[in-house]
Amino acid sequence: MSLVSLKSVFKDRLFKIPDYQRGYAWKVEQLTDFWEDLVNLNEGRSHYMGQLSLKKVSEADYNHDSWTSERWLINDQDYVPFYVVDGQQRLTTLVIFINEMIAIIRELKGKSTDSDEDIYVGSLNLKQIKETYIVKGFPPQFVINTYLFGYEVDNPSFKYLKHKIFGETNGGSIDETFYTLNLENARQFFKENLKDFYSKFGIEELATLFKRATQNLMFNLHEIEDDFDVFVAFETMNNRGKRLSKLELLKNRLIYLTTLYDDRSLSSDEKLKLRCEINDSWKEIYHQLGRNKTNPLHDDDFLYAHWIMYFQYTRKKSDDYIVFLLDEKFTPRNVFDRTEIKLKTIHEIQEVMENQDIEDNGNDEIEVPQIAYKLQPKEIQDYVNSLKTAAKHWYNTFNPLRNNDLTSDEQKWIDRLNRLGMVYFRPLIVSSFLRQNIDSEERTKLFQEIERFIFISFRLGRAYTSYGSSQFNIAARRLRLGEISTYVVIDEINKLLDDWLSPNKGLETAAFKTYLTRQFKQDKGYYGWNGLHYLLYEYEMMKVSKSGNQKLDWDLFVKGNGKDKVTLEHIYPREDSNDYWTKRFSNFDKSQKTFLSGSIGNLLPLSQSKNSSLQNDSFTDKKNPKNGKSGYSTGSHSEIEVSLNDEWGPKEIYKRGVDLLNFLKVRWRIIFKSEDEMRELLFLDFINEES
C-alpha cells in the first residue's frame, strides 16, 4: 500500500464524517504531539500519519438532499465523495491547522485592500489553499459554499466548524456540545502556537510548516468496499490512538444494528427514522455533556449511570455495564437470532370464541406463527430516547444553580449534595426527575434525606464508599419504573442509618472518634476531616439565611487562591511563636496544644484568602489588621461572630466547639447519647468551658 501526502489525499475528493462516527475528540496532549512532530520534522524527511480508511459514498446517497451543496463538484468537476471511517481526528486537526495558518498569514501579510489572491504562501495564494483544503464556491453566483471536509448536515459539529472555525457568516444559533468545545480548543491551540512560531522564526518558516503539513505528512490510503465491514472496521480501527469512549462505541453499534433488520420487520423509512432518532439522541447527549464549558461531563460516567437506571443493576466488576450493553444486549447476534411466536393455539381460539359467543363458521384456520427478533427495533428506540431524556437531568444535577429547570429548593439541595459529595446517588436523583408523577416537594424531601444519610454515614460514620450502593442503585431503576415511591426509598435510607444510630437514636461516635484520633496524631485534627468544609459552610449559610449578605464563596473556600494562601484558618496557630499566643497557652504541653489548635472550635472559614504566614498574628491583629486589610470584624458571619470575643484562648475554643456540635446536632437531626458523648468529640477533656 503506497504512502500519499495530504495534498494527494484532497485532490478531487470530498470528505464527510458519517453519523456513526464520534465527533472531534483530540485534547491538548494529542495536539501537542502533532505540533511537535510537525515543527521538529527535518528538511526533506516524511512523517507517517497512519492509515486513512475511506468508504466511497454511493450515488443513491449523494443524490439525497443532504448532499445538495456538494453535487455540483461531484457531477461537474468529477470530485469523488467519501465517508471517513478511520482518520477523522487527524484530518480535522490538519484542516483546522491550515485554516488558522491562512488566518495568521492574512493578518500578518495582508492589507485592507488585499484579497486572498494577492497573498502568497510559497507558490500558492490563500485563495488557492482555501479551495484545495477548506471550501469552494459554486460559480458564477457563488451562493453555495461547498466544504471539502465536514460532517453530516444535521451534526452540530458541522455548523460549528463552518461558522466558528472557518468563519462563514450568518450562523444564527449554534448548538455547542462536548465535541464543539474540542474544535474550539484546537483552533485556539493553533492560533497561539502559530503566532508564537512566527514571532520566533518569521513568515518564511510558517510557509515551511504549511509545506510539511501538506506534502511531508504521509498516509496509507485504504478504501473499504463492503458496507458490512464499515461498522466493524470503525470499532477496531478507532481503538488505536485516542480510544473511543463506550458511549461513542455504543452509538456506532446501534446504527449498525438498524441496517441488519430485514424489510419485512423494518421498512426503509422506519430504518431511516430509527437511525435519525439515534443521531438526535446523541446530539442532545453531547449538547448536555458539553453545556458547561469549564467543566464538561464525562460521557462514560453518564452511560454507566443510565445503565443503572434503565437495566437490572448487578454488581460484578467496574466494566459490567459495557459488557452487558455491547456483548449481551445490543449485538448482531440478538438481531439475527429470531424466535417463533405462536399467537394463538387452537384451544385458545376456541376458548375466546366460546367466551365471546362467536359463531363457528367452519373455518379451521388459525393465525400463522410469526417470527420475532430477540432484540426488537422498539427496544432500541425506547432505549435511545431514554438516554436523550436523561441527559438533560444528568446535566442539571451537576449544574443546579440559576437553573430554570429546577425549583429553588431543588437547586439548593442538589447544590448541597454536590458540595458534600453525592457518592453513588446521582442515578437515583436523576430517576426522581424521570418519574413524572413525583412533584418538587416530594423530590426535595428525598434529596434532604439523601444528604443527611451521606453526612452521617460517610462523614461521621466513616463508612466505605460502597456502603449501600447496590441497594440504592437497584432503587434508582425501580423508582424510574414506578415500582416504588420516594417514601419507600426514604424508609430504606433511614433503616440503613440505624447502623450509626443506637436503638435509642443516639449517635454511635466510636468510628468517628477513632478516625479523628488518627488525624490528631498526624497533627491535623479536625483540619484533616473531609466533612469540615461542608459543616463550616452550612453553619455560615445558616447565619446568611438569618441576616443575608453572603461573603463566603464555596469554590474559593475549598480550593484556595494560590500558593501559600489559606481560606480555612487556625485561629490559635499551630506554630505559636507570637507572644500573644505563648502567654495564653503556656500552661499546656505540646500534645495539648495540638488538640487545642486542631479542635473544631478553633477552625474558621475566611471570606478572603490570606497568606499562611499571617496565621501567627495575634488575635487582636487578626480581628483588625494594622495594614488596613480585611480582618475578622469585616469578614464572613463566622469571622464576625468570633471577632466579638475580647480574647481567644482555651475557653473560647471549647465554647465555639460546643456551639458547632450543637449546630451539627440540629442541622442533621442527630441525638447524642449524652452531653459528655458529644463533648468528647472536641478532644479537649483536659479543659472545660470555665477554664
N, C-alpha and C positions, 0 to 999 in steps of 0.2 A: 504494500500500500504506500503510495508516494506521499511526500510531505508537500503541503501547499501553504502559502502565506495568506494573511488576511486580505490582501489586495486581490488574490486569486479567488478566495472564498466569496467575496462580494461581487465578483464580476458576473453580471447578468443573473443575479439571484435575488429573491425576496425571502425574508425570514419572518416567521411568526412563532411566538411561544404558544403552543396549544393549551387547551383548557385543563388538561390533566396535569400540566406542569405546575410546580410551585412558582412563586414569584422570586424576585431578586433577593438573595439571602446572604450575600457576602458582607462581612463586617470589616472593621479596621484591620484586623490581623491578616485577612486574605488580601485586602487592598494593599497593605504594606508589602507583603511578599511579592505581589505583582509589580509594584512600583520599583522595588529594589532589583528584581530580575531585569526590568526594562532599563533602569538607569545604569546598572553595572554590566550590561551586555557589551562585550568587547567589539571593536570595529571589525566588520566582516564575519562575525560569528552569528549563529542562529540559536534560538531557544525553543525547545519543544513545549508546546502548549497542551498536548494531549489529543484525544480523539474528539472529533466533531461529528456527531451522528445526526443525520437528517432523514426526514421522510417526505417524499415528494407529495404535494397536495394534488389530489385528483381534480379533473376538470369539473366534475359534479360539485365538488366542494368550493372551488374558487368561482364558480358561477352563482354561488349563494350571495345573498345581499351583503353579508359581512365583508365581502371582497370587492365592493364597488370601487373603492379608491385605487385598487391595485390592478384592475382588469386591463386598463389601457397599456400598462407596462408589459403585462403578460401577452396580450393579443397583438399589440402594435410593435413592441420592441423586443419581443422574444425573451423576456425575463421568465425564469422558472421559479415558481413559488415552493417553499419548503417549510415544513414544521421542524423546529429544533427539538430533537429528542434528548440529546446529551450535548452539553456545551453552552447552554444559555447563560450561565454565570460569567463565563469568560467573554462571550460575545457582548453581553450587556456592559461589562466593565470596559471593554475596548471601545465600544460606541460612545459611552459617557466620557471616556478619556479623550477621544477625538473631538467630541463636541466642546469640551472645556478647553482643549487646545485651540480650537477655532476662536472661541470667545476671548481667550487671553491674547492671542496674536492680533485679533481685530482691535482689541483695546490698546495694545502696545504700538502697533504699526499704522492703524487706520487713522484717518482724519474725518472730520464731519462730512466732507464731500466724497470720501472714498466709498466705492461699492466693493462687494466681496470679489468682484472680478479684477479689482486693482491691487489686491493684497495677496502676496505670494508666500507660500511655504515651499522653499526649494523651487521645483519647476511647475508646481500646481498652485492655482489660486484658490481662495477659500470657497468660491462657488463650486469649483470642480470637486473639491474634497467633500463638501456637503452633499453634492449629488451622487458621489460614489458610495458614501457610507451612512448618510443620515436621511436625506429627503430629496425628492424630485417633484417639480411642479408640472402639472398637465398643461401643455401648450395648446392653443395660443393664449387662452384667457388666464391660465394659472389659478383657477378657482380651486382645483383639487390638489392637495398636498399628499403625496404618497411616500410613506415612511418605509425605508428599505428593511428596517428591523423594528419589530414591535410585538404586541400581544394580540390575542383575540379582542375584538372590538369591545365586548362588554366587560373586559377585565379592567378594574380601576387603575391598575398599573400603567395601562396604555395611555389613558387620558393624562395621568400624572407625568408620564415620560414625555408626551407631546408638549404639554403646556408649561410644566415646571422645570423640566430638564432641557428640552430642545427650544423652548421659548416661543411656541406658537401662541398667538394672542387669542383673546375671547374664549377662554377656557370655561367660564362660568363656575358653578360649584363643582369642586373636585373632591371625591371621596379619598380620604387618606387611610392607609392600612399599615399593618406591620411591615409590609414589603415596600410601600412607597417611602416609608421612613428610611429604609436602606438605600433606595435610589437617591434620595436627597443627601444622605451622608456620603455616598460615593461621589456625588457632584462636588460637595464641599471639600472632600479629601483631595480631589484632583485640582480643584481651583487653588487651594492653598499651596499644594506641593509644586504645581507648575509655576506659580508666581515666585515662590522661593527659588526654584531651579533657575528661572530666568534671571533673578537678581544676582545669582552667583556665576552663571555661565553665559548669559546673553541669548540673543534671539537665534543665532545660528545653531546653538546646541538644542534649542527647542525643536528646530526643524529636523535635527538628527534623531531626536526622540520619536517624532512622528514617523520618520522613515523606518526606524527599528520596529515600531508597533505594527506597521502595515506590511513590512517586507521581511523582517527577520524573526518574527514570531510565527512558528510553523505548526500546522495542524495535520493530523491524519483525518482525511475526509472520508466518511463512510455513509452510504445511503442504505437505509433499511427498506426492504421491499415488501415484506409481509405485514399486514395490519395486525395480525395476531401477535407478532413479535414486538411491536412497538411498546406496549404496556409492560411486558416482561423486561424488555431492554431498559426501559425507564427506571424500574425498580433496582435492577442490578447495577446499571451504569452510575446512577446517582448516589450509590454508596461509596463512590470514590470522592476524594476532595472533601468539601463540606457536606456531611451526610444529610440526607433527608430527615426531617422530623417525622415522627409517627403520624402526625396529622396530615402532612404532605403525602406520605405513602398511602394513607387511607383514601384520600381524595382520588388519587390515581387508580386505586383498586376499585372503588365504587363506580367510576366512569367506565372502567374496563368491563365490569360485570354487566353494565347496561347493554353492551354490544353482544352479549352471549345469549340473550333470550331470543327464542325463535319468533317469527312474525305472528304465529297463532296466539302466543301468550302476550306479546307486547308489540303493537304496531309501530311502524317507523315514527309516527307522530308522537306516540307515547314514549318511545325511547328518547326522542329529542326533548320532550318535556321533562322527563326524569333527569336527563343529563343537565338541562338548564337549571333544574331545582338544586342539583348538587353544586353546580357552579355558583348559583345565587347564595346558597348556604355558606360556602367557603368565602365568598366575597364579604358577606356580613361578619363571619367569624373573624377574618383578618382585619376588617374595619374596627371591630370592637377590641381586638387584641392590641391594635396599634393606636388607639384613640389618645392615650396619654403618651405623648412623645418622649417625655422624660423618664417614663417607666413602662415601656411596652411589656405586655404579659407574655409568658412562655406558652407556646401553643400546645406542647405535650402535657403540661400541667392541666390545661383546660380539658384536653381529650380524656385524661385519666379521671378527672372529676366527673365528667359527663358519663363515662362508663359506670362509675359508682352509682350515679342517679338513675341510669337507664337500664342496666342489666343486673343480673343477680350477682351481688358482690361476693367474691371469695378472696380469702387472704392466704395466698400461697407464696408468691415472691413478687418483687417490685415490677417485673415486666409481664405479669399475668394478664393485665388488661390488653396489651397489644397482641399477645399470643392468641387471646380469645378473638379479638377483632379481625386480625389478618390471617390467622391459621385455622380458626374454628368457625367463625360466623360468616364473614364476608369473603368467601372463597369460590373460585370457579367450580370446585367440586360440588358445592351446595347449589349451584345453578344447574349443572349437568345431571346431578343426582335427583331424579324425579320419581315420585311415588304415585301409585294408582289409588285413586279415591273413588269408592262406590258411594254414590249419593243416596241410594235407597235400595234396600233388599226387597224381594217380592213380599215377604211377610210385613215389612214396614209400610209398603204401599197399600196392602190390603187393610192394615190397621187404620191408616189415615182415611181410606175410603169408608170404612165402617163408622168411624167416629164422626165423620163429616156428612154421612148419609149420601155418599156419591154413588150414582148408578153405575154398575159394571156394564160397559158397552162391548165387552168381549175382546177388547184389545189387550193381549197378553204382554205387550212390550213394556219394558221398564227403562228407566233412564240409563244411558250409556255411561259406564265408568269414565271418569276424567283423569287426565294426567296433570298433576300439580308439581310445581317446583318446590324443592325443600326450602329454598330461600325465595320468597315471593318478592316481586318488584315493590309491592306496597310496604314491605318491611324496610326496604332501602329508603323509600320515600319518607316514611314516618321517622326513621332514624335521623336522616339529614335535616329534616325540618325541626326536629327536637334540638339538634346541635345548634341550628340557626337561632332558635328562640332562646336557648340557654346562654348563648354568647353575650347577649346584652346584659343579662342579670349577672353573669360572671364579671363583666367589666364593672358594673355598679357596686359589687361587693368590695372591689379594690379602690374605687373612687367614689365614695358616698357623699362627700361634702359638696354643697352647692349643686346637687344633682336633682334635677326636676323630676326624675323618675321615682324618687323616694320621698316619703313624708319626712318632716323634720325629726320625728322620733326615730324613724328608720335610719336616717343619716347619722344621728347621734350615737345610736347603739352599734351600728356597723363600724363607725369610726373608732369607737372604744375597742371593739373586737380586733380591729387591725392594729391598734396600738398595743393591746395586750398580747396579741398573737392568737390567731384562730385555731392553731393546731390542725386538726383534721375536719373541722366543722363547716368549711366553706361549701361543700356539696349539699349538706343539709340546709344551709341558709339559702342557696340558690333554689333548691327544691321547694322551699316555702313560697317563693315567687312564682314558680311554675304551676303550682296548685292554685287554681283560680278562685276557689271559694274560701281562701284564707284572707281575712281582712288585715289591715295595717296594725290595728290594736292587738290582735291575736299574734301576729308575726313579731311585733315588738316585744311582747311578753316572752316569746321563745328566745329572742336574742338576749334579753335580760338574764334568763336562766342559764343560757349557754355561757355568758360572760361570768356569772357567779361560779359556775362549775369549773371553768378554766382557772379562775383565780384561786379558788380553794384547793382544787385537786393538783394543779401543776405548779402554782407559785408558792402555796403554803404546804400542801401535802407532799410535794416533790415526787409526784407520780411519773412513771415513764411516759414518754410522749405517745406511745401506742395504747395507753390505758383507755379502754372503752371504744377504740377506733372501729373495730368490727361491728359492734352493736349500733353505733350511730351512722356508719356507712350503709348498713342494711336499712336503717330507719330512713335514710335520705331517699332511697327508691320507693319505699312503702309510703312515705309522705307524698311524693310526687304522684303516685298512682291512686292516692285517696284511700289506701288500706288502713292508715292510722291518722289520727289528728295531731295537732301540735300539743294538745293536752296530754296525749299518751307519751309523746317524746319528753315533755317536761317531767312527767312522772318517772320515766326511766332515768332522767338526769338526777332527780332527787334521790332515787334509790341508790345510785352509784355514789352519791355524796355521803351516804351513810358510812362509807369506808373511812371517812375523816371526821365524822361526827359521831360521838358516842351515843349510846341508847338514850341518854337524857339530853341529847343535842348539844353537848359540849364539844368544842373543837379539840381533836386529838393533835397535840402540838409536838409530839416526840420527833417525828421526821424533820419538821422544820427546825427544831432546836438543834438536832444533830447536824443538819446542813449548816446552820449559822455558826455552830461551834467550829466547824472546819474553816469557814470564812474568817473568823476572828483569829484562828491560828495562822492564817496567811496574811494577817494584818489588814484585812479588808472589812470585816464585819458586814453590816447591812449594805455597805457600798458595793459589795460583790453579789448582792441578791438580784436576780433577774426580774423581780417584781417591784423593785424600789421605785424606778422612774414612773411606773404606772400608778402606784399608790400615791406618790407625792403630787403627780399631775392631777389625779382625781380629787385630792384634797384641795388643790389650788382651784380647780373648776367648781368645787362646792362653794368656795369663797366668791368666785366670779358670779355664780348664779344668784348670790345674795346682794352683791353690790355693783356688778358689771365691771367694765374696764379690764379686759384680759390683756396681760402683759407677757405671759409665758407662752412661747411658741414651742410646740411639741418637737418638731424636726430639729430645731436648734438645741433644745433641751437634751435630746438623746444622742445627737451626732456631734455636738460641739461646734466650734468655729475656728478651726486652725490649730496648729501645733502649740502645745503648752497653754491651751485655753481650757477653762472649765466652765460648766454650766450647773454642776452639782457640787456644792462646796461643803467641806467640813468646817463648821463654824469654829469649834475648837480644833486647831490644826493637828495633823499627825506629827509634824515637826514643830514643837512648841518653843522655839528659841526666843521669841519675843517676851520681854519682861512681863507684859500684861498676863500672858498665859502661864509662865513659870511660877509667878507669885500665887495665882489662884488654884493651881493644880500641883502644888509642891508636896502635898500630903499623900500623893498616890504613887505607887510603883509603876514600872514600865508596862507591866501587863494590864494593870487597871486603867492606865492612860489609853491603852489600845482599845479597851472596851468602851471608854467614855467617848473617844474620838469616833469610833465606828458604830456607836449606838444610833438607832433610827432618829432619835430626837435631836441629834447633832448634825443632821444632814439637811441641807437647804437648797431648793431649786432657785436658780438665779434667772432673772428676766433678761440679762445680758451676760454674755461670756466675759470672763476676765482672766488675766494672767494667773497661772497656778501659783506663781511666786507670791502673789498678794494674799494668799490664804493665811499666811503667818501674821498678817496685820492684826493689831489689837481689835477688840470688839467695837470700841469707840470709833476707830477709823473705818471699820467695815460698815458701820451704820451711816457715817457721814465722812467720806474720804476727804482728805485735805487737798487733793489735787482737783477737786471740783467735779469729779466723775460721779456717776450714779452709784449710790450705796443702798443698803437695806431699806432705809427710810423712804426711798422713792422707787423701790423695785416691785417685785411681784407681791401679791397679797400675803404669801407666806413670809417673804422678806420683811414686809411692813409689820406683820404680826410679831416676828422675832425682834424687830427693832424697838418695840415697845418696852422691852426689858432694859433695865438700867445696867445690868451686868450680865455676863454669860459664864456660868460655872456649872458644877455637877448638878445643883438643884434644878437649874433651868433645863439642862439636858434631860434629866429624869422626867420633869413635868411635861415637856413637849413630847417626849416619847410616849407617855401615857395618853396624851391628847390624840396622837396619831393612831395609837392602837384602839382607842375608843371610836375614832372615826372608822377604822377598818371594821370594827365590830358592827357598827350601824350600817355602813355602806354595803357590806356583803352579808348582812343578816347572820352574823356569827355570834354564838353564845359561848364564852369561855367557861370552863368548868368552875373556875373561881377567879377572883381578882388576883390572887397570888399566881395562878397559872398564866394569866395574861402578863403580869409584870415580870415574870421570869424571862419573857421574850426580849426584855430590854438588856439582859445580861449585865445588870447593874446591882446585883444583890449586896454589894459591899457599901452601897449608899442607900438612902431613902429620900423621899420627897422633901423632908425637913432638914436634911443635912446641909 
